[in-house]
Amino acid sequence: MNKLKTAYAKDVLLEDVEKISNLIENQRHLCVACPAFEEVIDTQLFGFSKKIEFAVRMDMIDEEEGQLMLSDLEKHLSDVYDHAIDQVQQTDGLD
């Protein structure tokens, strides 16, 4: 693999991770329990997984690295979702 190409691909993918994370974190206050919120998460993860798949097929990153990026993003989004659900449940308990 060309090191410059690999570094650039990683940078682009990590920028996407940051954008997806920010999108989800900014929308979590809307309606976490709504199917639309889960749909946004699923759609973003699916799109990112396809970008990873493409980068691997083009030999820009290796498969293990791509799977690690995807796994890290999934864990982060799961943590954001769980935190938002906890906040909603705490708020509901105050009523």
N, C-alpha and C positions, 0 to 999 in steps of 0.2 A: 504494500500500500504506500502511496505517496504521502509522506508525513504532512505536507502542507494541506493536501486535499483532506486528509483525515482530521487534522486540527480544525479546518474550516467547517467540515461537516458536523463535528462535535459542537462547535460554537453555535452553529445555526440551530441544531437540535436543542441545545441548552437554552437558547433564547426562546424557543417554542415552549419548553418546559416552564420557563418563567412567565410567559404570556398566559398559558393555560392556568397556572397556579393563581395568578393575579385575577383572571376572569372568574374563577370559581370562588376565590376569597371575597371578591367584590359582590358576587351575587348571592352569597350564602344567607344574607339577611332577608332576602325576598320571600322565599317560601321553601325551606329546606325539605319539608314533608311533601311538597308537590312533585308529582311525576316529572314535570318539566325540568326541575332542577337536576334530578337523576339523569334525565335524558341528555341534558347539556354535558354532564360529566361523562356519560357513556360515549357521546358523540366525539368529544374532545379526545378521549382515550383511544377510540377507534382511529381517528384521523392521525394521531401521533404514532400509533402502532404501524400504520401504513407508511409513514415517513421513515420510521426505523427500518421497516422491511425493505423499502427502496434503497436506503443508504447501505444496508448490508448487501443487497443484490448488486449494487454498483461498486462494491468493495471499498466503500468510503469509511466504514467502521466494521469491526468484527461483530459477529452475532451475539457473543457474550456481553460485550459492552452495550449493545443496543438493548438487550433484554434487561440489563441492569438499570439503564436509563428509564425504561418503561416501568419496571418494578418500583423504582424510587418515586416516580411520578404517581403511580397508583397508590402507594403507601401514603404519600403526602396528601393526595386528594381524599383518601379515606380518613386521615386524621382531621382534615378540615371539616369534612362532612360530620364525623363523630362529634367534634367540638361544637358545631352548629346545632346538632340535635340535642346535645347536653344543655346548651343555652336555652333552647326552646322549652325543654322539659323543666328547667329551673324556673323559667318565666311563668310557665303554666302552673307550677306549684305555688307561685306567689299569689295567684288570683283567689 
